[in-house]
């Protein structure tokens, strides 16, 4: 039997614990960037206008697919910190059902302290990505 992935709530709690363990925001930023470096490579042929995510100051490319009832996310950015933020969102939302995604709002970003430590443009971009993921889930839930 395959290992069951942790629930969204367990994943968010793990992130909170990891952030609490880190001493200061310099360490937390480094941790976020390291998360981005560990993401799978995003295909260069998808780094085009069709996959560009508008709503971020940095360049972001984003793709998704439904594997059965689970949303699989992929993406990248030309900015290291944004790539890490993408990795953080994908850790929470990728591989989840539409209902799981819709049951979780983006307030965990505030709980991690990210909202108060990111520029206004980065916070807006992060919120826009969460909204896009929730929109994909809502469309799937009503389909």
N, C-alpha and C positions, 0 to 999 in steps of 0.2 A: 504494500500500500504506500502511495506517495505521501511525502510530508505535506501536511496542510499548511498553507501560508497563514501567518498571523492575521487576525482581524484588523480592520482599519484602526479601531480604537487601540489595539495592542501596538500597532506600528507607530501611531502618534505618540503613545506613552513611551515607547522605546526612543523615539526622537527627543522627547522632552528630557528623558533621563540622560541621553547622550549629551545634549546641550547643557544640562545642569552640571555634568561632570567636567566640562571644559571651563577653564578659568576665566577667560575674558573674551571680548568680541573679536580680538585679533585671532585667537585660537578657533573661535566659532566660524569666522569667515574662511579660515584655512580648511577647516573640516568640511564646510559646504563646497569649496572648490575641489577638495579631494573626492567628494562624492561625485562631482561632475566628471572628473578624470576617469572614474570607474564605469561610467555609462558605456553601453555598447556603441560602437561607431554608427553614426547616422549616414546612410548612403549618400554619396556626393551627388548622384543623379536626382535625389529628392531635395537638394538644397537649391530649389528654384522658386519662382513666384507662386506656383500652385500650392506649395507646402509652407510658404512663409506665413508666420503668425504675426499679424498686425496687432498692435496694442502694446508692444514692448519697445523701449528706446533702443535696445540692442537688436541685432539681427537674430531672429529665432526661426527655426524651421521645425515643423511639428507634423506628425502623422499618427494615425490610429487605425486599428482594425478590431473587429469583434471576433474573438475566438470563442465560438459558442455564445454563451451569455456573459463573457468577460471582456472588458475593454483592455486592449493592449496598446500602450502608448510608446512612442519613440520620438526623439527630437534632439536638437542641439542648438547651441548659440555660439556666436563669435566672441562672446565675453565669458571669461572663466567663472565669475561669480554667478552669472545668469545660468550658465550650464549647470552649476551646482544646485541652483534653485529649481531648475527643471528636474534634476535627479531627485531632489527632495519630494517634489510633487508626484513624480512617477512612483516613488517608493510607497507613497500613501495610496495613490489612485489606480495605478496600473495593475491589471489582473483582477480587478473587482467587477462585480455585477453593477448594473445600472442602479438597482435599489440600494446597494451598499454606498455607492457614490453619492446618491441623492440624500441619504441619511446623514451625511457628513458635510458640514459646511466648512468654510475656510477659516474658521475662528482659531484653529490650531496654529495658524501663522502668528497670530497675536500671542498665543500661549507660549510659543517658542521665543518671543521677543523680537521677531524679525521685522514686524511693522515699524517699530520705533528705531531700528538700526539700519534700515535701508533708505535710500533716497526716495523721494516722493515718486519719481518716475519708475523706479524698480518695484516699489510697493504696488503701484498701479498695474504694471505689467504682470506681476505675480497674481494679483486679483483677477486680471483679465484671463490669465491661463486657467485659474480655478473655475471661473465662470464658463469658459469654453468646455472644459471637461464635464462640468455639471450639465451644460446644454446638450452635449453628446449623450450623456446618460438619460436626460429627460426625453430626448427624441427616441431613444431606444426603448424606454419604459412605456411610451405611448404607441409604439409601432405595433 
